[in-house]
Amino acid sequence: MSVIKKLAAVAILAFLTFTNCKKKDNPNPTNPVIPGSVTIKDSVIVTGLNHPWEILWGSDNFIWMTERGGKISRLNPATGTVSLLHTITEVFASGEGGLLGMVLHPNFSTTPHVFVAYNYNSSGYKKKIVRFTYTGSALTSPVTIIENIAASSIHNGCRLVITPDLKLYITTGDASNQTLPQNTSVLNGKVLRLNLDGTIPADNPVAGNPYWSFGHRNAQGLVYANNILYSSEHGPSSDDEVNIVEKGRNYGWPNVPGFCDPGTEQTFCIANNVREPLKAWTPTVAVCGLDYYNNDLIPQWKNSLLLVALRESRMYQLKLDAANTSIASTTEFFVNSYGRMRDVCISPAGKVYICTSNGGNNDRIIEVRKL
């Protein structure tokens, strides 16, 4: 056999081996391998959900979950068992509104507080943040942290993050009113910052004002990592964004979607201290839940933001640079595999979990792990 034929035979054998492994090890052929390294497996661990909005990893090694209709549950990721903790009867789900973001107190074992965001009706459609106490089997003792935030059937935000200094950050949408985000005297189109009892920190940009940043349209992703607060935000028909959220900064909406283009946008940006995004998508992909990956299980994802999208039905790996202040590369996974993706969370072991948002009791949670 000639050298050329030998090489061809080796190449064919390698291709067949790879193809057979791919079919055996990963039922999803759209994403079997992270290039050059680790084979990953994605599998559905829960079905029958209805618009899950928040998934987060708890210190009890369960996934905590909200569903937009008002349910708060715990999921055992090892068995797929979902246990309902509480249904908030005050929740009013309208369009994209309902029960939205959730965060657990960082010292949950000693301070078992659960903060949730939801829409309700009280002389109009509104949003509030409420703190519950976890008893080990139920959520009790609701305490309102902030309320009377204007809401709408679209553009409500609302992700929650608690930073190590025990400050609560809340994203709010413009509630379909573009006059609100540039008005720092109202709560909409902002990232708000509060103490965990609902009082306003003394070092906020303006004394007595809960806003931390303004000029936001509809931020539905928020994560704190590398001493930086990152957010993902829906644009109109253009310019979905990933941002670094900074104290007192203006993020441009509605005057500037995305980057500061030459002309009137550039003029506005200079005059109003606008912070440009790290990345923007045009046309929009409806960026949503956001988390930070820095685990050895999937080493190629280390120091990356993991971002899921509704419209484009995929997960983005946004590899950060060494300074963590710009995106060095973007890679897509699970393209059109599961439908609309709403949120993502990461276990301490490095497994990744994604929830869909397709509705009709047809939503799922997907586990991604090293094969």
C-alpha positions as CSV (number, residue, x, y, z in Angstrom):
1,M,0.0,0.0,0.0
2,S,1.4,3.4,-0.9
3,V,2.1,6.0,1.7
4,I,-0.8,8.2,0.5
5,K,-3.2,5.3,0.7
6,K,-2.0,4.5,4.2
7,L,-2.5,8.1,5.3
8,A,-6.0,8.1,3.8
9,A,-6.9,4.9,5.6
10,V,-5.7,6.3,8.9
11,A,-7.7,9.5,8.3
12,I,-10.9,7.5,7.5
13,L,-10.4,5.3,10.6
14,A,-10.0,8.3,12.8
15,F,-13.1,10.0,11.4
16,L,-15.2,6.9,11.9
17,T,-13.9,6.4,15.4
18,F,-14.7,10.0,16.3
19,T,-18.2,9.8,14.7
20,N,-19.0,6.6,16.6
21,C,-17.8,8.0,19.9
22,K,-19.8,11.2,19.3
23,K,-23.0,9.2,18.7
24,K,-22.4,7.0,21.7
25,D,-21.3,9.6,24.2
26,N,-23.4,12.5,23.4
27,P,-27.0,12.3,22.1
28,N,-26.8,15.9,21.0
29,P,-24.7,16.0,17.9
30,T,-24.6,19.8,17.7
31,N,-22.0,20.0,20.5
32,P,-20.0,16.9,21.3
33,V,-16.6,18.3,21.8
34,I,-14.9,21.5,23.0
35,P,-12.4,22.0,20.3
36,G,-9.0,20.5,21.0
37,S,-9.7,19.0,24.4
38,V,-12.7,17.9,26.5
39,T,-15.7,15.9,25.4
40,I,-18.9,17.1,27.1
41,K,-22.3,15.5,27.6
42,D,-25.5,17.4,27.8
43,S,-28.6,15.6,29.0
44,V,-32.1,16.5,30.2
45,I,-32.6,15.9,34.0
46,V,-36.0,17.5,34.5
47,T,-39.1,17.9,32.2
48,G,-42.6,19.3,32.6
49,L,-41.7,22.7,33.9
50,N,-43.6,25.9,33.0
51,H,-41.4,28.9,32.3
52,P,-38.7,28.5,34.9
53,W,-37.0,31.9,35.3
54,E,-34.3,31.5,37.8
55,I,-32.0,28.6,38.6
56,L,-29.3,28.9,41.1
57,W,-27.0,26.5,43.0
58,G,-27.7,26.4,46.8
59,S,-25.3,25.7,49.6
60,D,-27.5,22.6,50.2
61,N,-26.3,21.2,46.9
62,F,-29.8,21.6,45.4
63,I,-30.8,23.8,42.5
64,W,-33.3,26.4,43.6
65,M,-35.8,27.5,40.9
66,T,-38.6,29.9,40.3
67,E,-41.3,29.4,37.7
68,R,-43.0,32.5,36.4
69,G,-46.5,31.5,37.6
70,G,-45.4,31.8,41.2
71,K,-43.7,28.5,42.2
72,I,-40.5,28.3,44.2
73,S,-38.9,24.8,44.2
74,R,-35.8,22.8,45.0
75,L,-34.4,20.3,42.5
76,N,-32.2,17.4,43.4
77,P,-29.8,17.3,40.5
78,A,-28.8,13.7,41.2
79,T,-32.3,12.3,41.0
80,G,-34.2,15.0,39.0
81,T,-36.8,15.2,41.8
82,V,-38.5,18.6,42.1
83,S,-39.9,19.6,45.5
84,L,-42.3,22.5,45.7
85,L,-41.5,24.8,48.6
86,H,-43.9,27.7,48.1
87,T,-46.4,29.2,45.7
88,I,-46.7,33.0,46.0
89,T,-50.4,33.6,45.5
90,E,-49.8,37.4,45.1
91,V,-47.9,36.8,41.9
92,F,-49.7,38.1,38.8
93,A,-48.2,36.7,35.6
94,S,-48.9,38.8,32.6
95,G,-46.9,38.4,29.3
96,E,-43.3,38.3,30.4
97,G,-44.2,39.2,34.0
98,G,-44.7,37.0,37.0
99,L,-42.2,35.4,39.5
100,L,-38.7,36.3,38.2
101,G,-35.3,36.5,39.9
102,M,-34.2,34.9,43.1
103,V,-31.0,34.9,45.3
104,L,-30.1,33.2,48.5
105,H,-28.2,34.9,51.4
106,P,-24.5,34.2,51.1
107,N,-24.4,32.8,54.6
108,F,-27.5,30.6,54.0
109,S,-26.7,28.0,56.6
110,T,-26.9,30.5,59.4
111,T,-29.1,33.1,57.7
112,P,-31.6,31.2,55.6
113,H,-33.0,34.1,53.7
114,V,-34.4,33.9,50.2
115,F,-35.0,37.0,48.2
116,V,-37.4,36.9,45.2
117,A,-38.7,39.4,42.6
118,Y,-42.2,39.3,41.3
119,N,-45.0,41.2,39.7
120,Y,-48.3,41.9,41.3
121,N,-51.4,44.1,40.9
122,S,-52.0,47.0,43.3
123,S,-53.5,50.1,41.7
124,G,-51.7,49.0,38.6
125,Y,-49.1,46.4,37.5
126,K,-46.0,46.6,39.7
127,K,-43.0,44.7,41.0
128,K,-41.5,44.1,44.4
129,I,-38.7,42.3,46.1
130,V,-39.6,40.1,49.1
131,R,-37.5,38.2,51.5
132,F,-38.6,34.8,52.9
133,T,-37.1,32.6,55.6
134,Y,-36.4,29.0,54.8
135,T,-37.4,26.6,57.6
136,G,-35.9,23.4,56.1
137,S,-39.2,22.5,54.4
138,A,-41.0,25.7,53.6
139,L,-40.7,29.5,53.0
140,T,-42.2,31.7,55.7
141,S,-42.2,35.2,57.2
142,P,-42.3,37.3,54.0
143,V,-40.7,40.8,54.4
144,T,-41.0,43.4,51.7
145,I,-37.6,44.9,50.8
146,I,-38.8,47.3,48.1
147,E,-42.1,47.7,46.2
148,N,-44.1,49.9,43.8
149,I,-41.6,49.5,41.0
150,A,-43.5,50.1,37.8
151,A,-44.0,47.0,35.7
152,S,-45.4,45.9,32.3
153,S,-46.1,42.8,30.4
154,I,-42.6,43.3,28.9
155,H,-39.3,44.8,30.1
156,N,-39.3,44.0,33.8
157,G,-35.8,42.8,34.4
158,C,-35.3,41.3,37.0
159,R,-32.1,39.5,38.3
160,L,-30.8,39.7,41.8
161,V,-27.3,39.4,43.1
162,I,-25.9,39.7,46.7
163,T,-22.2,40.7,46.7
164,P,-19.7,39.6,49.4
165,D,-20.2,42.9,51.2
166,L,-23.9,42.0,51.6
167,K,-25.4,44.5,49.2
168,L,-28.4,43.5,47.1
169,Y,-28.3,44.4,43.4
170,I,-31.5,44.4,41.4
171,T,-32.0,45.0,37.7
172,T,-35.2,46.8,36.6
173,G,-36.5,47.2,33.1
174,D,-38.0,50.3,31.6
175,A,-41.5,48.8,31.8
176,S,-42.2,49.9,28.2
177,N,-41.7,53.5,29.1
178,Q,-38.5,55.0,27.5
179,T,-38.7,58.2,29.5
180,L,-37.8,56.3,32.7
181,P,-34.2,55.0,32.3
182,Q,-32.6,58.4,32.2
183,N,-34.6,59.7,35.1
184,T,-32.6,58.9,38.3
185,S,-35.6,59.8,40.5
186,V,-37.5,56.7,39.4
187,L,-36.7,53.0,39.9
188,N,-37.1,51.7,36.4
189,G,-34.3,51.2,33.8
190,K,-31.7,50.9,36.6
191,V,-29.5,48.6,38.6
192,L,-30.6,49.2,42.2
193,R,-28.4,48.7,45.2
194,L,-29.8,48.1,48.7
195,N,-28.8,46.8,52.1
196,L,-30.3,43.4,52.8
197,D,-33.0,45.1,55.1
198,G,-34.1,47.4,52.2
199,T,-32.4,50.5,53.5
200,I,-30.2,52.5,51.1
201,P,-26.4,52.2,51.5
202,A,-24.7,55.5,52.4
203,D,-22.2,55.1,49.6
204,N,-24.7,54.9,46.7
205,P,-24.1,57.5,44.0
206,V,-26.8,59.8,45.4
207,A,-27.6,59.9,49.1
208,G,-31.0,58.4,49.8
209,N,-31.4,57.1,46.2
210,P,-31.4,53.3,45.6
211,Y,-29.9,53.5,42.0
212,W,-26.4,52.2,41.3
213,S,-26.5,52.7,37.5
214,F,-29.0,53.9,35.0
215,G,-29.9,54.0,31.3
216,H,-30.8,50.3,31.2
217,R,-33.5,48.8,28.9
218,N,-34.1,45.3,30.2
219,A,-31.3,43.5,31.9
220,Q,-32.1,39.9,32.5
221,G,-28.6,38.6,33.5
222,L,-26.4,39.6,36.4
223,V,-23.4,38.0,38.0
224,Y,-20.6,39.2,40.4
225,A,-17.1,37.8,39.7
226,N,-13.5,39.1,39.7
227,N,-14.8,42.0,41.9
228,I,-16.8,43.1,38.9
229,L,-20.5,43.2,38.3
230,Y,-21.4,41.9,34.8
231,S,-24.9,42.2,33.2
232,S,-26.7,41.1,30.0
233,E,-29.3,43.3,28.6
234,H,-32.0,43.1,25.9
235,G,-31.7,45.7,23.1
236,P,-34.6,46.7,20.8
237,S,-34.1,45.2,17.3
238,S,-30.4,45.9,17.6
239,D,-27.7,45.9,20.2
240,D,-28.2,43.3,22.9
241,E,-25.4,44.0,25.4
242,V,-23.1,42.5,27.9
243,N,-21.9,45.2,30.3
244,I,-19.7,45.9,33.3
245,V,-21.9,47.7,35.7
246,E,-20.1,50.6,37.5
247,K,-21.2,53.0,40.2
248,G,-23.1,56.0,38.9
249,R,-22.6,55.2,35.2
250,N,-25.1,55.8,32.5
251,Y,-25.7,53.0,30.0
252,G,-27.4,55.1,27.4
253,W,-30.9,53.8,26.8
254,P,-32.9,55.0,25.0
255,N,-30.5,57.6,23.5
256,V,-27.8,55.1,22.8
257,P,-28.4,51.4,22.1
258,G,-25.1,49.5,22.1
259,F,-21.9,51.3,21.3
260,C,-21.5,55.1,21.0
261,D,-21.8,55.6,17.2
262,P,-20.4,58.8,15.7
263,G,-22.7,61.8,15.6
264,T,-25.5,62.4,18.1
265,E,-24.8,59.2,20.0
266,Q,-21.2,60.1,20.5
267,T,-22.1,63.6,21.7
268,F,-24.6,62.1,24.2
269,C,-22.1,59.6,25.5
270,I,-19.4,62.2,26.1
271,A,-21.9,64.6,27.8
272,N,-23.5,61.8,30.0
273,N,-20.5,59.6,31.0
274,V,-22.0,56.6,29.1
275,R,-20.3,53.2,29.7
276,E,-20.1,51.2,26.4
277,P,-20.8,47.5,26.5
278,L,-18.2,44.7,26.3
279,K,-20.1,43.2,23.4
280,A,-23.3,43.9,21.4
281,W,-25.3,41.7,19.1
282,T,-27.2,43.0,16.0
283,P,-29.7,41.6,15.2
284,T,-30.6,40.8,18.8
285,V,-30.5,37.3,20.2
286,A,-32.4,38.1,23.4
287,V,-29.6,37.5,25.8
288,C,-30.7,36.3,29.2
289,G,-29.2,34.4,32.2
290,L,-25.5,34.9,32.9
291,D,-23.0,33.1,35.1
292,Y,-19.2,32.9,35.6
293,Y,-17.3,29.7,35.0
294,N,-13.8,29.2,36.5
295,N,-13.7,25.5,37.2
296,D,-11.2,22.8,36.2
297,L,-13.9,20.3,35.1
298,I,-14.1,22.0,31.7
299,P,-10.8,23.8,31.5
300,Q,-11.5,25.5,28.2
301,W,-14.4,27.4,29.8
302,K,-12.3,28.8,32.7
303,N,-12.5,32.5,33.2
304,S,-15.6,32.8,30.9
305,L,-19.0,34.3,31.2
306,L,-21.6,31.7,30.2
307,L,-24.7,33.4,28.7
308,V,-27.9,31.9,27.4
309,A,-30.2,33.4,24.7
310,L,-33.9,33.1,24.1
311,R,-34.2,34.1,20.4
312,E,-31.1,32.3,19.1
313,S,-31.6,29.2,21.3
314,R,-28.0,28.7,22.3
315,M,-25.4,29.2,25.0
316,Y,-22.4,31.6,24.5
317,Q,-19.1,31.1,26.1
318,L,-17.6,34.6,26.4
319,K,-13.9,34.1,27.2
320,L,-12.5,37.0,29.3
321,D,-9.1,38.5,28.9
322,A,-6.5,38.4,31.7
323,A,-7.8,41.7,33.2
324,N,-11.4,40.4,33.1
325,T,-12.5,43.6,31.4
326,S,-13.0,42.6,27.8
327,I,-14.1,39.6,25.9
328,A,-11.3,37.8,24.1
329,S,-13.4,35.3,22.2
330,T,-17.0,34.0,21.7
331,T,-18.0,30.4,21.2
332,E,-21.5,29.0,20.7
333,F,-22.9,25.8,22.1
334,F,-26.2,23.8,21.8
335,V,-27.4,25.8,18.8
336,N,-31.1,25.2,18.2
337,S,-31.0,22.1,20.4
338,Y,-33.4,22.9,23.2
339,G,-35.4,26.0,22.2
340,R,-35.4,29.2,24.2
341,M,-32.9,29.3,27.1
342,R,-33.7,31.5,30.1
343,D,-31.0,30.9,32.8
344,V,-27.8,29.1,33.6
345,C,-26.1,28.1,36.9
346,I,-22.9,26.3,37.8
347,S,-22.3,23.8,40.6
348,P,-19.1,23.9,42.7
349,A,-18.0,20.7,40.9
350,G,-18.1,22.6,37.6
351,K,-21.3,21.1,36.1
352,V,-23.4,23.6,34.2
353,Y,-27.2,23.7,34.3
354,I,-29.5,25.4,31.8
355,C,-33.3,26.0,31.9
356,T,-35.5,26.5,28.9
357,S,-38.4,28.9,28.4
358,N,-40.7,27.4,25.8
359,G,-43.9,27.3,27.9
360,G,-46.8,24.8,27.8
361,N,-45.4,22.7,30.7
362,N,-42.7,21.7,28.2
363,D,-39.7,23.3,29.8
364,R,-36.6,21.4,30.8
365,I,-33.4,21.6,32.8
366,I,-30.3,20.4,31.0
367,E,-27.1,19.3,32.7
368,V,-23.7,19.8,31.0
369,R,-20.7,17.9,32.3
370,K,-17.5,16.3,31.3
371,L,-18.0,13.0,29.7
